[in-house]
Amino acid sequence: MKKPKYDLVIKSGRVIDPAFGFGKEADVFVKEGRIAKIARESKVTLKEISSLPEENIIDASGKIVCPGLIDMHVHFREPGFEGKETIITGCRAAAAGGFTTVCCMPNTSPAVDNQETIEFILSRSEGADARLYVVGAITKDLKGAELAEIGDLVKGGAVAISDDGAYVQNPEIMRRALEYAKMFDIPIITHAEDEYLCSGGVMNESFEGTRLGMKGRPAVGEVIAVLRDIKLCQFVGGRLHVAHVSTAGAVEAIRQAKKEGLNVTAEAAPHHFTLTDDAIGKEFDTNLKVNPPLRTKKDVDAVIKGLVDGTIDCIASDHAPHCEEEKDVEFDQAPPGMIGLETTLGLVKTYLIDKGYLSWADAIRKMTVGPARILGLPVGTLEKDSSADITIIDPDKKWTVKKEKFHSKSQNSPFIGWKLSGKVSHTILGGKAVYSGK
C-alpha cells in the first residue's frame, strides 16, 4: 500500500492562530509530528486522504482549531508530594484541559534550586501527555536568604526563575536575581505578596473577612510588592512577570509600568476573574482558599479590564493540587490552592468570551503565543514546520464540572457542579492525539 502523504488531517475547522492572525475555516495537515500545511480554502481532496486510516482524519466542522494551549503556571508536586499529583497525572490533566505545554513551579521537595532536580523533572516528563518546562527557584530552598545558582538552573533547562508561593522579601536579593536573570535573558516570576503584611492571613482582608473572623491578606500587600519589584526592574532593566494578579491596585501599577516601556508582563488565574471573597462565607469551602486570596468585585472587574486592554498578557491556571484529607479541615488550617487545568478553558469561554469581554482570538492569544513569547518557548503557533501541538475546541459544548471526571490525581476544585460552555474535543501533541473527548 502506498504510504500516506500526511499522517493526520484536521478537516473544516475554524483555524485560529493569533501568532499570524489567521481565523478562517481551513484544513490542517500534519506530517511526522509537524505542521505540513494549512489549506485555507478548506478543500481536502480524496487523493490527499484516501490512504489515511479513518482515525487519522478528524472532522472539525463547527469547531475551533488552534495551537496547543500553554499554561505557564502549574504545580505538579513531583518530587516530594506525589500523593497530590505526579508529572504523569498532571500532564494527563493538562491534555484533558486542552493544554499541550505546561511550566512547573519550583515549590517541590526538594525545591527546584539546582540543575540535577531540573534534569530529574524533565526526565520524568518523557512520554507524558504534555510538553513540560521547568521554572527554577530564585533562592535556595525558596527561603529568600541566598540566591540559587541561576546559571546552573538555566544550563539545566529552566525557562524562568521564581520563588512562587513566597515573596522574595529582601530587595537586595531580588535586585541581584533580576541582574542574573537579565544576563541569561529569562524572566523572573514574582509571587507578589509582602510577607510582613500577609503572613498568617487566610483570605482577603475585607469586611467579609472581619465578619467571618478570619485573619486577612490585605490587597495593599500585593500592591506594595508589585510596585517594589517594578521599581527594581526599572533600575536593573531586567524582565519581570507578575504571577496571578488579583487586585485593582496591582493591575494599575502594571498598566503604568507598561506605559513607561518597562519589560513587565502579567498573568491572571481563572479564580481571580470568576470568584469573589464573599463566596467563602456561603459554604466555607476550603477549595476557595488560595494565595493570593479571592478578592472583591472591584478587584475582579479590574482583572477583567486588565485582560481586555492588554495589561494582563496571559491566563494561567495556577493548578495547585491537594489531597482530600488536607482540605477536609477548618478553613484556616487548610493549605491554599485549587486545581485548574481542566476547568480553565470552560471558565474563559463562559465568563470572558460569552460575556463579551474577549473574542476567541483574544482568549487563545493569552493561552498560546502570549506565554510562549514571555518564556521564549518554541511553541504556540500553527506555522508551517512548527510542532503539531493542536487543540480542537467545541466552542458551545455545554458541560457540568464533575469531581469523578477529573484526570488530575486531586479533586480540590471549587467549580464542581458549575455549568460551563466550551470544551476540549481533541488535544494533539506532536501530531498524536493525547486526549479525545469522545
ABEGO torsion letter per residue (X at the ends): XBBBABABBBBGBBBBBAAAGBBBBBBBBBBGGBBABBBAAGBBBAAAAAABBAAABBBABGBBBBBBBBBABBBAGOBGAAAABBAAAAAAAAAAAGBABBBBBABBOBBBABAAAAAAAAAAABGBABBBBBBBBABBGGAGABBBBAAAAAAAGBABBBABGBBBABAAAAAAAAAAAAAAGBBBBBBBBBAAAABGBABBBBAAAAAAGBBBBBAAAAAAAAAAAAAAAAAAGBBBBBBGBABAAAAAAAAAAAAAGBBBBBBBBAAAAABBAAAAAAAGBAAABBOBBBBBAAAAAAAAAAAAAGABABBBAGBBBBBAAAABBBAAABBBEBBAAAAAAAAAAAAAAAAGABBAAAAAAAABAAAAAAAGBABGBABBGBBBBBBBBBAABBBBBBAAABABABABBAABGBBBBEBBABBBBGGBBABBAX
